Amino acid sequence: MSRLRKKHKTKKLSRVIITIIAVIISIQLLFTFVFAGILAYAFQAVTSFFEDLPKLEDFTPTEEALTSRIYAADGTLIATFHGEENRELVSYEQIPRNLINAVIAIEDERFYQHEGFDIEGIIRSFIINLVSGGIEQGATTITQGYIKNVYMPEEKYEISYERKIKEAALAYQLEQLYSKEEILEMYLNTVYFGEGAYGVQAAAKVYFNKDVEYLNLSECAVIAGLLKSYLFSPYIDNKASLERRNLVLAKMLELGYIDQDEYDDTIKAPIITQRPREETQEIFAPYFVEYVKQELIEKYGVERVFKGGFEIYTTLEPVMQTAAENAINEILFDPEDPQAALVAMDPETGYIKAMVGGKDFTELKFNLATQAKRQPGSTFKVFALLSALEQGVSPYMTFNPNGKVIFDIEGSEPWEVGNYDNSSYDVSEMTVLEATVKSVNVVYSQLIMRIGAYAMAQLANNMGIETPMDPYPAMGLGGLTTGVSALEVCTAFSTIANYGVRHDPVAILKVLDKDGSIIKEYKEESQQVLTAINAYRAIEIMQQVMIRGTGTRARLEDRPCAGKTGTTDERENAWFTGFTTNLVACVWMGYPEANIKMENIHDLRVQGGAQPAMIWNLFMTEATKDLPIENFVRPEDDRINVQVVINPETGEMMIPNRFTPLDQIIVKEFRYGQEPTVQMPIAPEAIPIMPMVSLIPITEANNILIQAGYTHIEYKNEVYTEVPSGFTHRQDPLWGQPVETNRKITIWVNP
């Protein structure tokens, strides 16, 4: 009998306490009788369950790994994932204490308290999963992780309570056989750290080119952080790796493994990687190979991809891949030049034919063709054009192309737009068609305000731009909240080249397992997301871009082609995307580390119609040599919807002008080529005449402009002694000419 019970026995219990105890006992007896059958059944089930628990001796370590191979479209072997694991065993004594502590801190902080499985962790994860209604959190210990990797590899990606119970049972048995230090040694010699590295010694070599015992605190934290996911590799995403490292350091500080000074000093340090020499030899199409590898890992897991003996057949065309690399190297040959990415696809299938993701894969793992999200500039005018055509807006509608325009945007700052490099034109009216050929921002901004950003964003997504877009009008000129990748742009332009039929990009055609059985085979999927005839109309306009517009440097001499340039305002990103009937290619140029303004390169000013267009031309000239020369074919169903208006004076059917009231516009169907192309004349009173506001007091000038309907007025101080202080002396636009009220008015004032 316990001391507590003896103590209570010596005292007289009050009647209240006796009463409470009696009630409790009565309730317990009641529940006992009511649930006796249930409890008996549960006891029998539990007894049976524990009798069926697995025994460690019934399991054997995993088999030797088999090499997986990747083949190009012509059957050429282009890469292997080596079955022999990149592993070098080290003893517990060789592993730095900082690395051991980092792993325990971030993976299993109660490692020294539990016996293979963590009861507290299991209860915590059970409650979280119960609340969420699914399996949101596990409670895997380091010991269980070793069991999972070595004894249960086939079940490691299965998410179930049954598997977790097996793990726990085997982990408990393992801890009866080995010490904590032995388990840590075994675990850290077998776990995968990404980049083909198994074990901490291989990881230390792959990421830092040093033996594990020489890792510093920062490097230890980086490697520990990789246990959660290979995506925290500094070669894949340096920012994510840095954030993960800092999380590990914070956990080490919390648990007392490092002090505040060590934390403060280390968290400021950058991650400096260095690959071992033996891993720097060139491989063919490394960015494409990595793209395929990541796609396979996402579906089958690291273990199966690196050890499963897969035969992987891809869409890559070696001749086109070589042409892509040569084209970039010919234009951007200096080591100090910006880098370029190129993606080429077959528009009829979505097959990726070539992919260049950077200058040197050994230096930069980050794939600029698929992972980089950059502003597309005027490339996105294509989506505004197509959205307009789909809504029935005629490409012969005109807008004033000059000056600056300002639009009031609800819930946002006013949107001010000027032409690239402040270009001006000797006409006061320009068609949408001409504005596409010349890439005129001022015209397109007015078109975008007419068609709406929501429709444009939806169409771009449907065509292949997967990055979520905030539907602000600026997106039509390439001003996105988040940029886009070259692969996305190439996919969207493939949709145009394929007459509105979208194919998602395809890199893998077939995967065979080690027994030769097909475990994956591509089956064509497509979707008509754009009217075929409107895609054709856009193609005709985009052909003019290359014949006489901003894309002339890209024009192919032997076959029809169409395309669009794109350059951001500060020349931080330059694009050219174009296509023939049977091949689409997107070229992006810029600096990979950040948005850095590009000056003249090799005596040529940077813009989409310069270096990217030249790269595109060199690539396509070589890549299309063996492809048939074809014309773009007008679809059989060539009916189009066009917004029209009836001229009240002549009864003639015309296209509306930008001032035509919406209630006068109707949509009618025509055969393409038979629709009206003449615009309703703009009434003289539709555009006010700019008043003279020079040589008068600034307040008087402001009142005159406001009364005339102009609200976007900028006043600039400029010394001019011919007028009194506070008087205006210059204005733009000049007085006496028609000026729309959405124009920016600039007035110079003598201070």
N, C-alpha and C positions, 0 to 999 in steps of 0.2 A: 504494500500500500504506500502511495506517495506521501511525502511530507505534507503536501497541500491538503490531502484528504485527512491525514491524522490531525492536522491543525483544526480543521473544521469539525472533526468528530469531538474534540474536547470542548467545543462551544455549543451552547444551546441555540438551535435554529429557531428563528422567529416564525410565528404562524404564517406570516405573509410569504416568507421564503418557501416554507413547506407547501403552501398552497400553489405557488408558482411552479415548483418542481412537479407537483402532482399533475397540474394541467399539462405541462410539457410532456411528461411520461404518457399521459392519456392520449395526447395528439400523436406521439410516436407510435404507440400501440395501434391506433386507428390506421395510420398510414401503413404500418407493417402488415396488418390484415388485408387492407384494400389492395396493396400493391405486391403482395407476397408472390403471386403468380408471375407478375412482370419481372420482379427481381430475380426469381429463380431462373426464368428464361434468359435474362441478361447475363446472370452468372455463368450459365451453361455456354452462352455464346462467347463470352470473354475467355472462358477456359479453353474452348475450342480454338479461338483466335490465337492465343498465346502458344498453344501446342503446334500451330501451323506457322509460327514465325520462322523466317529463314535462318539458316545457320551459316556462319562465315565459311566453314570448310566446304560448303556446297557450291561456293562461287570460285571462279578462277579469274585471274587478271585478263585484260582485253588481249585480242589477237594482235599480231604485228600489222602495222599500217600498210596500205597499198597505195601506190602512186596514182593520182588522177591526172588526166591529160586533156588539153584543150586543142581543138582543131579549127582551122580557118574554113571558109566556105569551100575552098578547093581541096580540102583534105590535108593541108599542110599542118604539121604539128607546130603550134606556136608557143606553147607553155606547158609546164607540168607543175602539179602541186605534189611535192615529194612526200612519199609515204614514210621514208625514214625521218623520224622526228628530230628536229633541231634541239637536242637535249644533251646536256653534260651534267652528270651527277656531282653534287658537292655535299660535304658533311655539314652537320648542324653547326659545328664550330666555325666553319668558313662563312656562314651567313651573318651579316651584320646585325647587331642587336636592334638597330633602328628599323631594319627591314622586317624583322620578326615582330617588333612592337607595332609597326605600321599595319601589317597584315592582320594581327589580332585586333587592333583598334577598329579597323574599318569592316572586318569580316566577322569577328566572333569575340567580342570584348569579354565574355564570360568563359573563355576557353579553359582557363585553369580551374574554374569552379565546377564545370559539368563533367559528366562521364560519357561523353559521346553525343548526347543530345541535350538541348537546353530547355528545361521545363518552363522556365519563365518566358523564354522566347516563343515556345509553342503556344502557351496560354495567350500571350499578347497577339500573335498572328491569328490564332483561332478567333479571338474577339473581333479583330479587324476584318477578317474574312466573313465572319458571321454577319457583321453589320453591312458589309458591302454586297453580300449575296453571291460572292464568287471567291476565287482564290487570288487575293490581291497581294499577300505578303507571305513569305515563307519563314522558316526558322532554322535554316541550314547552318550547322556548325562546320568548323574546319574539318573535323573528323568525318562528318557526313559528306563534305565536299570531296574528300579523298575516296570514300566509298563510292560515291556517284561517278567519279572519273575513272576509277580503276576496276571496280567490281560491277557497276551497273551502267555502262556507257550507253547501251541501247535504250535505257529507260530515262536517261538524264533530262530529256526535254519533255517528258510526260509530266503534266501537272495534275497530281491527284494526291489525296490523303493516303491512299494505299501505298504509293511509292515512298512517301515520306516516312511512313511507319516502318517499311522495310529498311530504309536508310538508317533510321534511328536504332533499330534492333541490331543491325550489322555494326554500326558505329559503336554501340555499347560493348559488343563482343571484342571489337578491335582494341578498345581502350583497356580491356582486361589483359591484353597480350603485349601491348607496347606502352612505353612512357609517353608523356606529352611531348618531350623533345624529339623522340623517334617519329611520332606522328607528324609533327611540324616538318621534320626533315623529309619524310616521304611525300607529304603534300606539296611542299615548295619545290620538289624535284619533278613533280608530275603535272602540275596545273598549267593551263595554257594562258599566255600573256599577249597573244596577238602576234602578227608578223611571222607566223610559223614557229615561234619560240615556245618551247615547253620547258618549264623549270626556270628558277631564278637566275641560274648562270647563263643560260641562253638569252634570257631577257636582258640581262646586264650587257651582254655583248651586242645584241641587236639594236638596243636603244642608245647605249652610251659607250660601246666599244671598250669595255673594261671588265675585269673579273668582278664577281659579285662582292668580294670582300672589300673592294675599293669604292663602293657606292657611297655617296654622301647622303645627308638627310633628305634633301630635295628629291634626289634620284630614287631613294627608297620609297618615298611617298608616291612618286609617279608610278612605279612598278606595282605597288600595292593597289593603287587606284585602278589598274588595268584588270584586276580580278573580276570586277563587275561586268565589264564589256570591253572588247577589243576596240570599240568606237572611241574610247578615251585615249587611243594611241596618239601621241604628239605628231606622228607622221600623217594621221588622217585629219585630226581636228585639234590644233594646238590650243585653241581657246578652251575647248571642253576638257582637254587634258590638264590645263592649268587650274581650272575650277575644281576638277576632281582631286588633284594633288592638294590644293588648299583645304578641301574638305577633310582629307586624310590627316593633314597637319592639325587642323582644328580638333579632330577627334583624339589625336595623340596628346594634345595639350589638355583637353578635358580629362583624360584618364591619367594624367601625370607622367606620361612617358617622355615628354619634353617640357622644358620650362618656357616661360614667357619670352625670354631673350632669344632662345633658339627658334621659337615660332616667329617672332617679329623679323629676325634676320632672314629666315628661309622663305617666308611668304613673299618677300620682295624679289627673290631671285627668279630669273627667267628659266625656262626649260631649254637646255642646250643638248641637242642630240648629236650623235655621231655614229654613222653606220660602219660596220667592219668592212675592211677592204674586199673580202671575198664576196660580199653581197652587192658590190657596185657594178658588176659587169652588166652590159646591156642585154635586155630581152626584147623580143619583137612586140610592138604595139602594147607597151606596158600598161597604159591607162585603160585600154579596152580590156585587157586581161584582168586588171583589178576590178573593173566594173562588173565583169562576168563573175569573178570570184565572190564579190560582195552579194550579188544577186543569189548565188548558190548558197552562201552561208546563211542568208536570211531565210531561205526555204528549208535547208537540210541541216544547218548547224555546222560548226567548225570541224567537229570530229569526223563527220561523214565526208565532208569535202576534202579534207587533207588526208584522210586515211581510207576512204571508201573505194578507191580504185575506179572512179568514174571515168567514162569516156564522154567528153563534152563537145558537141558540134555547134559551131557558131556561124554567124552571118558575115564575119569579117572577110573582106577581099584584100589579100596581101598587096596586090598591085596598086589598089587605090590607097591603102594605108601608106605605102612608100611614097606615093605621089603627094599625099597630104603632108607628110613630114618634110619632104624636099621643098614643097612650095613655101612652107613657113620659113625654113632655113634659108631659102634664097632671098626672101624679102627682109627678114629680121635675122641677119647673119652675125651681128655684133653681140658679144656677151652682155653688153650694157643695154641692148634694145629691150623694149617691152616684150612680153610673152604673148602668144596667140593660142587659141583653142579652135579646133575644127571638128565638126561632126558632119558626116555625109550619110544619107539614107535613100533607100529606094521608096519613092512615094506610093507605089502600088502595093507595097507589102509592109512597110515600116522597118525593113531590115537595115540595121546599122552596118554600113559598108566600110567606114573608116572613122577613127576617133583619135584625136591628139588632144591631150589634156594638159600639156605644159611642155616646157623646154627640156627638162631633165627629171625623169621619174625618181632617180636616186637622190636628188636634191629636194624635190617637192612631190610628195605623195598626193597632195590635194589635187583633185581632178577639176581643172578649170572648165572643162566641157560639160560636166554634169553637176558638180557641187558648188561652183562659184555662182553667186546670184548678183548680177550686175544690171545697172540701169541700161535699157535698150535704145534710148534716144528715139529718133524718127522711125526706127523699125516698126514701132507700134502704130504708126499712121495707117498701116495696112489694115488693122482691125477696125479703125474708124472708117476707112473707105468701104470695107465689106459690110459693116453695120449700116452705113448709109445706103448702099445698094440694096441690102435686104429690106430696108424700110421704104424703098422706092424713091429715095433722093437721087436725082440725076447727077452724074458727074459733070454735067454742063452748067450746073448752077454756079453762080459767081459770087465772089466776096472780094472786098478790098484787101490787097496783099501788103499794104505799106503801113509804116508807123508801128505804134504799140497799141494793143487793145487791153482793156481791163474789164473783167467780169466779176460781179458780186456773187459770191458763193455762200449759200445759206449754211450757217454753222462753221464757216471757215473764213480765212483771210481772203481778200479779193485776189483773183487770179490774173496776174499781169503777164502778157505774152508779147515777145518781139521775135523777129526773124533771127536765124542763126547768123552771127557776126553782124547784126543790124543791117542785113541786106535789104535793099529797096528795089522796086521795079518801076518801069516807065509806063505802067498801066494802072488804072484805078479799079479795074474789075478783072478778076482772074478766075477761071473755072477750077473746080475741084480736080479735074483731070490734070491740068497744067500744074496745079499746086502739088500734086503727087509726084510728077516728073521732076519738079524743081525742089521738092521737099520744103514747102513754105509754111512755117509755123503759124503765121497770123491767119492765113486762110483756114488752116486745119483747126485752129482753136475755135473759130466761129462755127465750123461744121460740127465739131464735137458738142458745142453748146446746143446745137439744133437737134442732134440725134440722141443725146443723153449718154452718160457714162455707164449706167447700169447695163444697157443693151450691149455696149462695146465690151465690157468686162465679161459678160456671160458668153459672148461669142468667142472671145479669146480663150476662155477656159474650155469651151466645147471643142475648139480646134487643136488644143494640145498644150496650152499654157497652164501648168498644174499649180504654180505658185498662187496662193490666195491673193486677190487684188482688192484693194479698197477702191470703190468706184468713184473716184474723183476725176473731174474732167482732164486734169493734167496727165493722167495715165495715157491718153491718146497721143501725147507727144513724148512718151517714155518716162514720165515722172511717176515712178511707182514707189509705194511704201517699202516693198521688198523687191529686189531685182529678180531677174530671170536667168536661167542657164541657157547655154547654146543648144543643148539637147532639146529643151522645151521649144525654143524658137524654130529649130529645124523641124520638129514634129508639126508645129502649126503651119509652117510654109509647105510642108509635104501635103497637108490637107488641101491647100490651095492647088498645088500641082496635080493632085489627084481628084480635081473637080468636086471638092467639098466632102470627100470621103476620108475620114480620119482612121489611121492605123496607129496604135501606140508603138513606141520604139521596141524593136525586137533584137536581142543579141544572141539568145540561145535557141537553137532549133531542136536539139534533141540531147537527152542525157541517158546514158546506159550505166547500169550498176556493174559491179565486179563480175556478175554472172552473165552479162550481156543482155539483160532484160531492160526494156525501155521504162524508165521511171518518170520521164517527162518528154513530151513532144509538143511542139508548137502547133496550135490550131488557129487558123486565121480568124480574127475578129475585127470587124470594121463597123463604122457608123457614119451615115450621111448627116453631117452637122451643118452643112452650108449648101444652099441651092447651087446646083451644078452650073447653071448659066451665069450666075453672079460670080462664081469662082472664075469662070472663063472671062467675064468682063474685067475682073481685077487683073487677070493674067495679061490681057491685052494692054492695060494701062501700065502694068509693071514692065512689060516689054519696052515701052517707051522710055522708062527710067534708064534702061541700059542702052538704048539707041541714041538718045539725045539729052538725057538728064544727068542726075548725080552719079549714075552707075556706069558710065561709059568705059571706065578702065576695066570693068569686069566682062564686058561684052565678048562673046565667043564668035569667031568669024565663020565657023562651019555649020552652026545650027542655031535655031531659035532658043532664046533664054529670057528669063524674066527675074526681077529681083528688086531689092530695096536696101538703101543705105541707112545707117544709123550712127549718129555722133552725139554724145552728151555735151552740154553747154561748155564745160571746162575741158573738153577733150580728154576726159578720164577713161572713157570707154568708146571704142570705135567698132562698128559692126558692118558686115555685108552678108546678106542672106539671099540666095537665088537658086534657080532651078532650071533644068531642061525638062522634057517630058518624062525622063526616066532616072533622074538623079537630082537630089536636093543637097545643098551644102550650106552650112552656117559657119561664118568666121567671126570670132571675137578677138579683139586685141586690147591689151592693157597691162597694168602691173598687178601681179597676183597678191601682193601683200596688202595693198590698200588702193583706194581711188586717188591716183596721182596724175596730175595734169601731164599730158604728153606734148612735148614741143616738136619741132621739126625733126624728122628721122630721115637721115641720108638725104638731106636737102629737099625733103618733101613734107609739106604740112600734113599733120595727122588729121584724118577724117575718114568716115566710113567708105567714101568713094575713092580713097587713096590706097593705103597699104592693105586693109582687109579685102578690098575689091581686087587688088593685084594678086593677093594670095589665092583668092577664089578663082580667078582666071587661070593661074598656073595649075592649080589642082584640077579644075574641071577639064581643061584642055587635055591633060594626060589621062584623067580617070574616065573620060567618055570616048576615048579612042576606039574602043571595041563595042560601043553601044550604038544602036541604030540612030540615024539622024531623022527626027520626026518633027512635024509641026503640031502645035497645040490644036486640038480638034473641037470645033463648036458642038456642044451637046445637041442631040436631036430635039429634046424638049427645050426650046429657046424662048419660052414665054417669060416675060418679066413684068413685074408690077412697078409702075412709075407714078409718082405724085405729079398731077397736072392741074392746070387752072384754065378756065375759059376767058379769053380776052373779051371783055364786054363790048369793045368797040368794033371788033372784026369777027367775033364768034370763033376765032382760031383757038385750037387747043395748044397750050404752051406749057413749059415747065415754070413753076412759080419762082419768083425772086425771093431774096431773103426778107423782104418786107411784106410779102403777101400774107394777109390774115389767114390763120389756120382754117377758119370756117369756109374759106373759099377754095381750099385745096381738096381734091378728090384723088383717089388711087384707081388707076385703070390698068388693065392688062394689055400688053402689046407683044408682038413678035420682035425679038431683038433686032434692031436696025430699022424698025418701023415706028419707033417711039419718037415723040417730039424732042428736039434738041435745042430749040430756040427758046430763050428765056423771056418771060414777060418783062417788058421795059420797066425800069425803075422810075417811078414818078418823081419829078424834080423836088416836090415838097417832102418826099420821104427822108431826104438827108438835109439837115439844116446847114445854113451857110455860116462858116466860122466868122464871128464878129471881130472887129479890130479892138484889141485890148492893150495895145502898146501906147506908151507915152501918157499914161494916166495913173492915178493913185491905185495901189494894189487892192484896196477895199472896193473901189469902183469896178475894177477889172473883174474881181471875184463875183460881184453881184451880176454883172453882165453875162458872164459865162454860166452861172447857175440858172439864170432866167432863160438862157438859150438851151438848157437841158444838159449841159456838161457838168459832170460831178467828179470826174477823175482828173484833178488838177494838181500839178506839182509846181511849186514856186522855188526858184533857185536864185540865190544871191550872186550878183555879178556887178562889179564896180563899173559904172558908166556915168561919167560926170556931166554928160550933156543933159541929164534929167535930174530933178531933185531927188533927195533920199526918199525911199518908199514908193517911187514911181516905177512902173514897168517900162521896159525898153526893147524887149524882143519876145517873140512868141513862136511856138511850133505846135500845130501846123499854122501856116500863114493865113491871114484873114482873106475873106472874099472867095473861098473855095468850099465845096461841099465836104463836111466832116461829120461822120457819124458820132453819136453820143457815147458810144462805148470806147472811143479813142482816148488815149492819154494825152492831155494838154499840158504843155510845159511853158511856163512863163518865167522870164528872167527879170529880176528886180534889182534896182540900184539900192544897196543897203544904206 
